[in-house]
């Protein structure tokens, strides 16, 4: 048993031989104790005096021979254990290498069957799984390096044929290198798919935002008065700011598309999608500009209506006052004041001083007409502003041009009537004053 050349043909068989060898060593150890006891007893016979049943030299030679055989048996057992342990190390190396090959084949099959996902969610899931596999790959790499190092140590001992070990190490290294290449390629494909689906998701979000914004900027709600239109205009300006902020994102689509993998960026659908986004953004920006102009026009209209209303209230008040006014015709209804000579520009706008020997009559209505002239000058400025706004709206093609023009005509008509009434009343009053002054001079 101790000189047997059978060192096992696989790891399990070697383990079984080692177990049997351990039993044999235990038996040798037990027999060694018995042999030592027998040798000690035999040597006592060689030391007897007198009668000696056997020649002492023969006893000593026999004891030495048994001891030598026992030592040789121990040496053979130690050598056998060393050979079996070396065999176990060799077959453990081969088994670990086979396990590494099996693991490599399994991962190669998984990587060969893996797709890159159909959407962003599936790609993210596959990316997480691939990261886990990369972690496992790193752990396996460290174990494989340790196994190959043990194989090199076995080669250094030169106890076994080096060809099988070297061939196995070379084969596994090649397969491992191929696995790392395939893993790197799959990781690259996953990253390319992730970039594409992220690009698609961002494009879809941008399209959805543009569609919602288009519905907002294309609204036909322009308010119903000055306050509501101002509120809509403030909201619209905020929307215009957001549209302008998204301009960079739209312009960056082309650059992002160029960074995608050829198989993704050369697709007709994605190129059409980018063109659609650019066109939609252009439409949103254009309609936003138009809506801002329309809101400003609507605000101008409502402000014009408000101004017209204020002017018409003033006109109503003055019309009623003028229509109720009665110009006095009797002398006692006018007051007598010092006459002031008129000089300067010849239009009665300046005088130098009183002439004490001349008297004239002056109606108490005159100060009211002078105040009315000042009010009319102020209102006339407001009406001119209204006319200017109306002209701008009409020239700009405002959809309410007819209504605005009608409102303008009505205001101008009422203004002209007030002017005529004022001039008529002034003329009556002037005639009465002239008659009264003539009678006074006479």
Secondary structure as a PSIPRED ss2 file (coil, helix, strand):
# PSIPRED VFORMAT (PSIPRED V4.0)

   1 X C   1.000  0.000  0.000
   2 X C   1.000  0.000  0.000
   3 X C   1.000  0.000  0.000
   4 X C   1.000  0.000  0.000
   5 X C   1.000  0.000  0.000
   6 X C   1.000  0.000  0.000
   7 X C   1.000  0.000  0.000
   8 X C   1.000  0.000  0.000
   9 X C   1.000  0.000  0.000
  10 X C   1.000  0.000  0.000
  11 X H   0.000  1.000  0.000
  12 X H   0.000  1.000  0.000
  13 X H   0.000  1.000  0.000
  14 X H   0.000  1.000  0.000
  15 X H   0.000  1.000  0.000
  16 X H   0.000  1.000  0.000
  17 X H   0.000  1.000  0.000
  18 X H   0.000  1.000  0.000
  19 X H   0.000  1.000  0.000
  20 X H   0.000  1.000  0.000
  21 X H   0.000  1.000  0.000
  22 X H   0.000  1.000  0.000
  23 X H   0.000  1.000  0.000
  24 X H   0.000  1.000  0.000
  25 X H   0.000  1.000  0.000
  26 X H   0.000  1.000  0.000
  27 X H   0.000  1.000  0.000
  28 X H   0.000  1.000  0.000
  29 X H   0.000  1.000  0.000
  30 X H   0.000  1.000  0.000
  31 X H   0.000  1.000  0.000
  32 X H   0.000  1.000  0.000
  33 X H   0.000  1.000  0.000
  34 X H   0.000  1.000  0.000
  35 X H   0.000  1.000  0.000
  36 X H   0.000  1.000  0.000
  37 X H   0.000  1.000  0.000
  38 X H   0.000  1.000  0.000
  39 X H   0.000  1.000  0.000
  40 X H   0.000  1.000  0.000
  41 X H   0.000  1.000  0.000
  42 X H   0.000  1.000  0.000
  43 X H   0.000  1.000  0.000
  44 X H   0.000  1.000  0.000
  45 X H   0.000  1.000  0.000
  46 X C   1.000  0.000  0.000
  47 X C   1.000  0.000  0.000
  48 X C   1.000  0.000  0.000
  49 X C   1.000  0.000  0.000
  50 X C   1.000  0.000  0.000
  51 X C   1.000  0.000  0.000
  52 X C   1.000  0.000  0.000
  53 X C   1.000  0.000  0.000
  54 X C   1.000  0.000  0.000
  55 X C   1.000  0.000  0.000
  56 X H   0.000  1.000  0.000
  57 X H   0.000  1.000  0.000
  58 X H   0.000  1.000  0.000
  59 X H   0.000  1.000  0.000
  60 X H   0.000  1.000  0.000
  61 X H   0.000  1.000  0.000
  62 X H   0.000  1.000  0.000
  63 X H   0.000  1.000  0.000
  64 X H   0.000  1.000  0.000
  65 X H   0.000  1.000  0.000
  66 X H   0.000  1.000  0.000
  67 X H   0.000  1.000  0.000
  68 X H   0.000  1.000  0.000
  69 X H   0.000  1.000  0.000
  70 X H   0.000  1.000  0.000
  71 X H   0.000  1.000  0.000
  72 X H   0.000  1.000  0.000
  73 X H   0.000  1.000  0.000
  74 X H   0.000  1.000  0.000
  75 X H   0.000  1.000  0.000
  76 X H   0.000  1.000  0.000
  77 X H   0.000  1.000  0.000
  78 X H   0.000  1.000  0.000
  79 X H   0.000  1.000  0.000
  80 X H   0.000  1.000  0.000
  81 X H   0.000  1.000  0.000
  82 X H   0.000  1.000  0.000
  83 X H   0.000  1.000  0.000
  84 X H   0.000  1.000  0.000
  85 X H   0.000  1.000  0.000
  86 X H   0.000  1.000  0.000
  87 X H   0.000  1.000  0.000
  88 X H   0.000  1.000  0.000
  89 X H   0.000  1.000  0.000
  90 X H   0.000  1.000  0.000
  91 X H   0.000  1.000  0.000
  92 X H   0.000  1.000  0.000
  93 X H   0.000  1.000  0.000
  94 X H   0.000  1.000  0.000
  95 X H   0.000  1.000  0.000
  96 X H   0.000  1.000  0.000
  97 X H   0.000  1.000  0.000
  98 X H   0.000  1.000  0.000
  99 X H   0.000  1.000  0.000
 100 X H   0.000  1.000  0.000
 101 X H   0.000  1.000  0.000
 102 X H   0.000  1.000  0.000
 103 X H   0.000  1.000  0.000
 104 X H   0.000  1.000  0.000
 105 X H   0.000  1.000  0.000
 106 X H   0.000  1.000  0.000
 107 X H   0.000  1.000  0.000
 108 X H   0.000  1.000  0.000
 109 X H   0.000  1.000  0.000
 110 X H   0.000  1.000  0.000
 111 X H   0.000  1.000  0.000
 112 X H   0.000  1.000  0.000
 113 X H   0.000  1.000  0.000
 114 X C   1.000  0.000  0.000
 115 X C   1.000  0.000  0.000
 116 X C   1.000  0.000  0.000
 117 X C   1.000  0.000  0.000
 118 X C   1.000  0.000  0.000
 119 X C   1.000  0.000  0.000
 120 X H   0.000  1.000  0.000
 121 X H   0.000  1.000  0.000
 122 X H   0.000  1.000  0.000
 123 X H   0.000  1.000  0.000
 124 X H   0.000  1.000  0.000
 125 X H   0.000  1.000  0.000
 126 X H   0.000  1.000  0.000
 127 X H   0.000  1.000  0.000
 128 X H   0.000  1.000  0.000
 129 X H   0.000  1.000  0.000
 130 X H   0.000  1.000  0.000
 131 X H   0.000  1.000  0.000
 132 X H   0.000  1.000  0.000
 133 X H   0.000  1.000  0.000
 134 X H   0.000  1.000  0.000
 135 X H   0.000  1.000  0.000
 136 X H   0.000  1.000  0.000
 137 X H   0.000  1.000  0.000
 138 X H   0.000  1.000  0.000
 139 X H   0.000  1.000  0.000
 140 X H   0.000  1.000  0.000
 141 X H   0.000  1.000  0.000
 142 X H   0.000  1.000  0.000
 143 X H   0.000  1.000  0.000
 144 X H   0.000  1.000  0.000
 145 X H   0.000  1.000  0.000
 146 X H   0.000  1.000  0.000
 147 X H   0.000  1.000  0.000
 148 X H   0.000  1.000  0.000
 149 X H   0.000  1.000  0.000
 150 X H   0.000  1.000  0.000
 151 X H   0.000  1.000  0.000
 152 X H   0.000  1.000  0.000
 153 X H   0.000  1.000  0.000
 154 X H   0.000  1.000  0.000
 155 X H   0.000  1.000  0.000
 156 X H   0.000  1.000  0.000
 157 X H   0.000  1.000  0.000
 158 X C   1.000  0.000  0.000
 159 X C   1.000  0.000  0.000
 160 X C   1.000  0.000  0.000
 161 X C   1.000  0.000  0.000
 162 X H   0.000  1.000  0.000
 163 X H   0.000  1.000  0.000
 164 X H   0.000  1.000  0.000
 165 X H   0.000  1.000  0.000
 166 X H   0.000  1.000  0.000
 167 X H   0.000  1.000  0.000
 168 X H   0.000  1.000  0.000
 169 X H   0.000  1.000  0.000
 170 X H   0.000  1.000  0.000
 171 X H   0.000  1.000  0.000
 172 X H   0.000  1.000  0.000
 173 X H   0.000  1.000  0.000
 174 X H   0.000  1.000  0.000
 175 X H   0.000  1.000  0.000
 176 X H   0.000  1.000  0.000
 177 X H   0.000  1.000  0.000
 178 X H   0.000  1.000  0.000
 179 X H   0.000  1.000  0.000
 180 X H   0.000  1.000  0.000
 181 X H   0.000  1.000  0.000
 182 X H   0.000  1.000  0.000
 183 X H   0.000  1.000  0.000
 184 X H   0.000  1.000  0.000
 185 X H   0.000  1.000  0.000
 186 X H   0.000  1.000  0.000
 187 X H   0.000  1.000  0.000
 188 X H   0.000  1.000  0.000
 189 X H   0.000  1.000  0.000
 190 X H   0.000  1.000  0.000
 191 X H   0.000  1.000  0.000
 192 X H   0.000  1.000  0.000
 193 X H   0.000  1.000  0.000
 194 X H   0.000  1.000  0.000
 195 X H   0.000  1.000  0.000
 196 X H   0.000  1.000  0.000
 197 X H   0.000  1.000  0.000
 198 X H   0.000  1.000  0.000
 199 X H   0.000  1.000  0.000
 200 X H   0.000  1.000  0.000
 201 X H   0.000  1.000  0.000
 202 X H   0.000  1.000  0.000
 203 X H   0.000  1.000  0.000
 204 X H   0.000  1.000  0.000
 205 X H   0.000  1.000  0.000
 206 X H   0.000  1.000  0.000
 207 X H   0.000  1.000  0.000
 208 X H   0.000  1.000  0.000
 209 X H   0.000  1.000  0.000
 210 X H   0.000  1.000  0.000
 211 X H   0.000  1.000  0.000
 212 X H   0.000  1.000  0.000
 213 X H   0.000  1.000  0.000
 214 X H   0.000  1.000  0.000
 215 X H   0.000  1.000  0.000
 216 X H   0.000  1.000  0.000
 217 X H   0.000  1.000  0.000
 218 X C   1.000  0.000  0.000
 219 X C   1.000  0.000  0.000
 220 X C   1.000  0.000  0.000
 221 X C   1.000  0.000  0.000
 222 X C   1.000  0.000  0.000
 223 X C   1.000  0.000  0.000
 224 X C   1.000  0.000  0.000
 225 X C   1.000  0.000  0.000
 226 X H   0.000  1.000  0.000
 227 X H   0.000  1.000  0.000
 228 X H   0.000  1.000  0.000
 229 X H   0.000  1.000  0.000
 230 X H   0.000  1.000  0.000
 231 X H   0.000  1.000  0.000
 232 X H   0.000  1.000  0.000
 233 X H   0.000  1.000  0.000
 234 X H   0.000  1.000  0.000
 235 X H   0.000  1.000  0.000
 236 X H   0.000  1.000  0.000
 237 X H   0.000  1.000  0.000
 238 X H   0.000  1.000  0.000
 239 X H   0.000  1.000  0.000
 240 X H   0.000  1.000  0.000
 241 X H   0.000  1.000  0.000
 242 X H   0.000  1.000  0.000
 243 X H   0.000  1.000  0.000
 244 X H   0.000  1.000  0.000
 245 X H   0.000  1.000  0.000
 246 X C   1.000  0.000  0.000
 247 X H   0.000  1.000  0.000
 248 X H   0.000  1.000  0.000
 249 X H   0.000  1.000  0.000
 250 X H   0.000  1.000  0.000
 251 X H   0.000  1.000  0.000
 252 X H   0.000  1.000  0.000
 253 X H   0.000  1.000  0.000
 254 X H   0.000  1.000  0.000
 255 X H   0.000  1.000  0.000
 256 X H   0.000  1.000  0.000
 257 X H   0.000  1.000  0.000
 258 X H   0.000  1.000  0.000
 259 X H   0.000  1.000  0.000
 260 X C   1.000  0.000  0.000
 261 X C   1.000  0.000  0.000
 262 X H   0.000  1.000  0.000
 263 X H   0.000  1.000  0.000
 264 X H   0.000  1.000  0.000
 265 X H   0.000  1.000  0.000
 266 X C   1.000  0.000  0.000
 267 X C   1.000  0.000  0.000
 268 X H   0.000  1.000  0.000
 269 X H   0.000  1.000  0.000
 270 X H   0.000  1.000  0.000
 271 X H   0.000  1.000  0.000
 272 X H   0.000  1.000  0.000
 273 X H   0.000  1.000  0.000
 274 X H   0.000  1.000  0.000
 275 X H   0.000  1.000  0.000
 276 X H   0.000  1.000  0.000
 277 X H   0.000  1.000  0.000
 278 X H   0.000  1.000  0.000
 279 X H   0.000  1.000  0.000
 280 X H   0.000  1.000  0.000
 281 X H   0.000  1.000  0.000
 282 X H   0.000  1.000  0.000
 283 X H   0.000  1.000  0.000
 284 X H   0.000  1.000  0.000
 285 X H   0.000  1.000  0.000
 286 X H   0.000  1.000  0.000
 287 X H   0.000  1.000  0.000
 288 X H   0.000  1.000  0.000
 289 X H   0.000  1.000  0.000
 290 X H   0.000  1.000  0.000
 291 X H   0.000  1.000  0.000
 292 X H   0.000  1.000  0.000
 293 X H   0.000  1.000  0.000
 294 X H   0.000  1.000  0.000
 295 X H   0.000  1.000  0.000
 296 X H   0.000  1.000  0.000
 297 X H   0.000  1.000  0.000
 298 X H   0.000  1.000  0.000
 299 X H   0.000  1.000  0.000
 300 X H   0.000  1.000  0.000
 301 X H   0.000  1.000  0.000
 302 X H   0.000  1.000  0.000
 303 X H   0.000  1.000  0.000
 304 X H   0.000  1.000  0.000
 305 X H   0.000  1.000  0.000
 306 X H   0.000  1.000  0.000
 307 X H   0.000  1.000  0.000
 308 X H   0.000  1.000  0.000
 309 X H   0.000  1.000  0.000
 310 X H   0.000  1.000  0.000
 311 X H   0.000  1.000  0.000
 312 X H   0.000  1.000  0.000
 313 X H   0.000  1.000  0.000
 314 X H   0.000  1.000  0.000
 315 X H   0.000  1.000  0.000
 316 X H   0.000  1.000  0.000
 317 X H   0.000  1.000  0.000
 318 X H   0.000  1.000  0.000
 319 X H   0.000  1.000  0.000
 320 X H   0.000  1.000  0.000
 321 X H   0.000  1.000  0.000
 322 X H   0.000  1.000  0.000
 323 X H   0.000  1.000  0.000
 324 X H   0.000  1.000  0.000
 325 X C   1.000  0.000  0.000
 326 X C   1.000  0.000  0.000
 327 X C   1.000  0.000  0.000
 328 X C   1.000  0.000  0.000
 329 X C   1.000  0.000  0.000
 330 X C   1.000  0.000  0.000
 331 X H   0.000  1.000  0.000
 332 X H   0.000  1.000  0.000
 333 X H   0.000  1.000  0.000
 334 X C   1.000  0.000  0.000
 335 X E   0.000  0.000  1.000
 336 X E   0.000  0.000  1.000
 337 X E   0.000  0.000  1.000
 338 X E   0.000  0.000  1.000
 339 X E   0.000  0.000  1.000
 340 X E   0.000  0.000  1.000
 341 X E   0.000  0.000  1.000
 342 X E   0.000  0.000  1.000
 343 X E   0.000  0.000  1.000
 344 X C   1.000  0.000  0.000
 345 X C   1.000  0.000  0.000
 346 X C   1.000  0.000  0.000
 347 X C   1.000  0.000  0.000
 348 X C   1.000  0.000  0.000
 349 X C   1.000  0.000  0.000
 350 X E   0.000  0.000  1.000
 351 X E   0.000  0.000  1.000
 352 X E   0.000  0.000  1.000
 353 X E   0.000  0.000  1.000
 354 X E   0.000  0.000  1.000
 355 X E   0.000  0.000  1.000
 356 X E   0.000  0.000  1.000
 357 X E   0.000  0.000  1.000
 358 X E   0.000  0.000  1.000
 359 X E   0.000  0.000  1.000
 360 X E   0.000  0.000  1.000
 361 X E   0.000  0.000  1.000
 362 X E   0.000  0.000  1.000
 363 X C   1.000  0.000  0.000
 364 X C   1.000  0.000  0.000
 365 X H   0.000  1.000  0.000
 366 X H   0.000  1.000  0.000
 367 X H   0.000  1.000  0.000
 368 X H   0.000  1.000  0.000
 369 X H   0.000  1.000  0.000
 370 X H   0.000  1.000  0.000
 371 X H   0.000  1.000  0.000
 372 X H   0.000  1.000  0.000
 373 X H   0.000  1.000  0.000
 374 X H   0.000  1.000  0.000
 375 X H   0.000  1.000  0.000
 376 X H   0.000  1.000  0.000
 377 X H   0.000  1.000  0.000
 378 X H   0.000  1.000  0.000
 379 X H   0.000  1.000  0.000
 380 X H   0.000  1.000  0.000
 381 X H   0.000  1.000  0.000
 382 X H   0.000  1.000  0.000
 383 X H   0.000  1.000  0.000
 384 X H   0.000  1.000  0.000
 385 X H   0.000  1.000  0.000
 386 X H   0.000  1.000  0.000
 387 X H   0.000  1.000  0.000
 388 X H   0.000  1.000  0.000
 389 X H   0.000  1.000  0.000
 390 X H   0.000  1.000  0.000
 391 X H   0.000  1.000  0.000
 392 X H   0.000  1.000  0.000
 393 X H   0.000  1.000  0.000
 394 X H   0.000  1.000  0.000
 395 X H   0.000  1.000  0.000
 396 X C   1.000  0.000  0.000
 397 X C   1.000  0.000  0.000
 398 X C   1.000  0.000  0.000
 399 X C   1.000  0.000  0.000
 400 X C   1.000  0.000  0.000
 401 X H   0.000  1.000  0.000
 402 X H   0.000  1.000  0.000
 403 X H   0.000  1.000  0.000
 404 X H   0.000  1.000  0.000
 405 X H   0.000  1.000  0.000
 406 X H   0.000  1.000  0.000
 407 X H   0.000  1.000  0.000
 408 X H   0.000  1.000  0.000
 409 X H   0.000  1.000  0.000
 410 X H   0.000  1.000  0.000
 411 X H   0.000  1.000  0.000
 412 X H   0.000  1.000  0.000
 413 X H   0.000  1.000  0.000
 414 X H   0.000  1.000  0.000
 415 X H   0.000  1.000  0.000
 416 X H   0.000  1.000  0.000
 417 X H   0.000  1.000  0.000
 418 X H   0.000  1.000  0.000
 419 X H   0.000  1.000  0.000
 420 X H   0.000  1.000  0.000
 421 X H   0.000  1.000  0.000
 422 X H   0.000  1.000  0.000
 423 X H   0.000  1.000  0.000
 424 X H   0.000  1.000  0.000
 425 X H   0.000  1.000  0.000
 426 X H   0.000  1.000  0.000
 427 X H   0.000  1.000  0.000
 428 X H   0.000  1.000  0.000
 429 X H   0.000  1.000  0.000
 430 X H   0.000  1.000  0.000
 431 X H   0.000  1.000  0.000
 432 X H   0.000  1.000  0.000
 433 X H   0.000  1.000  0.000
 434 X H   0.000  1.000  0.000
 435 X H   0.000  1.000  0.000
 436 X H   0.000  1.000  0.000
 437 X H   0.000  1.000  0.000
 438 X H   0.000  1.000  0.000
 439 X H   0.000  1.000  0.000
 440 X H   0.000  1.000  0.000
 441 X H   0.000  1.000  0.000
 442 X C   1.000  0.000  0.000
